[in-house]
Amino acid sequence: MKLIIDDADIKKIKEIYEFYPADGITTNPSIVSKTGRPPYEVLKEIREFIGEEGDLHVQTISQKAEDIVEEGHRIVAELGKTTYVKIPVTQEGLKAIRILSQEGYRTTATTIYTPMQAYLAAKAGADYAAPYVNRIDNLGANGIESVKVMQDIFKKNGFKTELVAASFKNSQQVQELCAYGIGAATLAPDVIKNLVFNPCNEAAIANFKKDFEGLCGEGKTMKDCE
């Protein structure tokens, strides 16, 4: 499962990349707007940092398929051919996904809440489908189980489409989908940090340090002890 950062703040992105094995970035209009900077200025900075090999998902705004396709052409022209054009799953969006996919562009179907939306996105040729786990829960359904159904549909029907699950409320949800073998999860930087943080770890490390310093002296480590 790929680990993707759901943010457009370059400082936060660089911090996560320094410590965690991240695979790329997902953005949406709301995330980009939080930077307060021109969209392509922000996105080009991200692309330069993660390189051509890093996944970058950039969302369209238009409502009509023809306009979405034009946005997709501009996004890839500006940010490189490995960029995924992220398109909401609507009737017009499905048409745009099909057109861009047939033209050889990489596409990510987003705003997915049901397995059948995911199925239609896959049929249209999307490379990724992005279900909103926690938002599905908030609608009264089971987000984790819904995503598992989507994964089963893709595999049993031989679709190339992978899932990039989004909108998590806790690390347990991430763990369940990781164990189920979905393609990717996109997480806010704070959620990624919580995947490793555990009070038990902190307590154990503190005890190790205390015991070692009791033996070798305060501030001593394995690099400078006798």
C-alpha positions in Angstrom: 0.0 0.0 0.0 1.4 3.4 -1.0 1.5 6.1 1.7 0.5 9.4 0.3 0.4 12.8 1.9 -2.9 14.7 1.7 -1.6 18.3 1.9 -0.2 21.1 -0.2 1.9 22.9 2.4 5.5 22.4 1.2 7.0 22.7 4.7 4.7 19.9 6.0 5.4 17.8 3.0 9.2 18.1 3.4 9.0 17.2 7.0 7.0 14.0 6.3 9.4 13.1 3.5 12.4 13.6 5.8 11.2 11.0 8.3 8.6 8.8 6.6 8.6 6.6 3.4 6.0 8.6 1.5 5.1 7.9 -2.1 3.5 11.2 -3.2 0.9 13.9 -2.7 -2.8 14.3 -3.2 -4.4 17.7 -3.3 -7.9 19.1 -3.8 -9.2 22.7 -4.3 -9.8 23.2 -0.6 -6.3 22.0 0.3 -4.6 24.2 -2.3 -6.7 27.2 -1.2 -5.3 27.0 2.3 -1.9 27.9 1.1 -3.1 31.3 -0.1 -0.8 31.1 -3.1 -1.5 30.7 -6.9 -2.3 27.0 -7.6 0.3 26.3 -10.2 3.0 28.0 -8.1 2.2 25.7 -5.2 1.9 22.6 -7.4 5.1 23.2 -9.3 7.0 23.5 -6.1 5.6 20.2 -4.9 6.4 18.5 -8.2 10.0 19.9 -8.1 10.5 18.5 -4.6 9.0 15.0 -5.1 10.4 14.6 -8.6 8.8 12.9 -11.6 8.7 9.5 -9.8 6.5 10.8 -7.0 2.7 10.5 -7.4 0.9 13.9 -7.6 -2.9 14.0 -7.8 -4.4 17.4 -8.9 -8.1 18.0 -9.0 -10.2 19.7 -11.7 -12.9 22.3 -11.0 -15.0 22.4 -14.1 -18.5 20.8 -14.3 -18.7 19.9 -18.0 -16.8 17.0 -19.4 -15.2 19.1 -22.2 -14.0 21.7 -19.7 -12.7 19.0 -17.4 -10.7 17.5 -20.2 -9.2 20.9 -21.0 -8.2 21.3 -17.4 -6.6 17.9 -17.4 -4.5 18.8 -20.5 -3.3 22.0 -18.7 -2.5 20.2 -15.5 -0.4 17.6 -17.2 1.3 20.2 -19.4 2.3 22.3 -16.4 3.2 19.5 -14.0 4.4 16.6 -16.1 3.0 13.4 -17.7 3.2 11.4 -14.5 0.6 13.7 -12.8 -2.8 12.2 -12.1 -5.8 14.3 -13.1 -8.2 14.0 -10.2 -11.9 14.2 -11.3 -15.1 14.0 -9.1 -17.4 11.1 -10.1 -20.4 12.7 -11.7 -22.0 11.9 -15.0 -19.9 14.6 -16.7 -16.9 13.5 -14.6 -17.2 9.9 -15.8 -17.2 11.1 -19.4 -14.1 13.1 -18.8 -12.3 10.2 -17.2 -13.1 8.0 -20.2 -11.8 10.6 -22.6 -8.6 11.4 -20.8 -7.9 7.7 -20.1 -8.3 6.9 -23.8 -5.9 9.8 -24.6 -3.3 8.2 -22.3 -3.6 10.5 -19.3 -3.5 9.2 -15.8 -6.7 9.8 -13.9 -8.0 9.6 -10.3 -11.7 9.4 -9.7 -12.6 11.2 -6.5 -15.6 12.0 -4.2 -16.5 8.4 -4.1 -19.1 7.3 -1.5 -20.5 4.0 -2.9 -19.1 0.8 -4.4 -21.1 1.4 -7.6 -19.5 4.8 -8.1 -16.1 3.1 -7.8 -17.2 0.4 -10.2 -18.3 3.1 -12.8 -15.0 4.9 -12.4 -13.1 1.7 -13.0 -15.2 1.0 -16.1 -14.4 4.5 -17.4 -10.7 3.7 -17.1 -9.6 5.5 -13.9 -6.2 4.6 -12.6 -7.2 5.4 -9.0 -10.5 5.7 -7.2 -10.6 7.8 -4.0 -13.3 6.8 -1.5 -13.9 8.9 1.6 -13.8 6.5 4.5 -14.9 8.7 7.4 -17.4 10.6 5.3 -19.0 7.3 4.4 -19.3 6.5 8.1 -20.9 9.9 8.7 -23.6 9.0 6.1 -24.6 6.0 8.2 -22.7 3.4 6.2 -19.5 1.5 7.1 -16.6 3.2 5.4 -14.1 0.4 5.9 -16.5 -2.3 4.7 -17.5 -0.2 1.7 -13.9 0.2 0.6 -13.3 -3.5 1.0 -16.3 -4.1 -1.3 -14.8 -1.7 -3.8 -11.5 -3.6 -3.6 -13.3 -6.9 -4.2 -15.2 -5.5 -7.2 -11.9 -4.3 -8.8 -10.1 -7.6 -8.3 -13.0 -9.9 -9.2 -13.7 -8.0 -12.4 -10.1 -7.6 -13.5 -10.0 -3.8 -13.3 -6.6 -2.1 -13.4 -7.9 0.6 -11.0 -6.4 0.9 -7.6 -8.0 2.5 -4.5 -6.5 5.5 -2.8 -8.6 5.8 0.3 -9.0 9.1 2.0 -10.7 10.8 4.9 -9.6 8.7 7.9 -10.5 9.4 11.5 -8.0 7.0 13.2 -5.0 4.8 12.5 -7.0 1.7 13.0 -8.9 2.4 9.8 -5.6 2.8 8.0 -4.4 -0.5 9.4 -7.5 -2.4 8.4 -7.2 -1.3 4.8 -3.5 -1.8 4.7 -4.0 -5.4 5.8 -6.7 -5.8 3.1 -4.2 -4.8 0.4 -5.7 -1.6 -1.1 -3.4 0.3 -3.5 -2.9 3.5 -1.4 -4.0 5.6 1.5 -3.7 9.4 1.6 -3.4 11.0 5.0 -2.9 14.4 6.5 0.6 14.9 7.9 -0.7 14.7 11.5 -2.4 11.4 10.9 0.8 10.0 9.4 2.7 11.0 12.5 0.1 9.3 14.7 0.9 6.0 12.9 4.2 5.8 14.7 3.5 7.6 18.0 2.6 5.5 20.9 3.0 6.4 24.7 4.3 2.8 25.3 7.2 3.5 22.9 8.1 6.7 24.7 8.0 5.0 28.1 10.1 2.1 26.9 12.7 4.4 25.3 12.9 6.5 28.4 13.6 3.4 30.6 16.2 2.1 28.2 18.0 5.5 28.4 17.8 5.7 32.2 19.2 2.2 32.6 22.0 2.7 30.2 23.0 6.0 31.7 23.0 4.4 35.1 25.6 2.0 33.8 27.7 4.3 31.6 27.0 7.8 32.8 24.6 10.6 31.9 24.5 11.4 28.2 26.5 8.3 27.1 25.4 6.3 24.1 26.8 3.3 22.2 29.0 5.7 20.2 31.0 7.0 23.2 30.7 4.5 26.1 33.5 2.3 27.3 
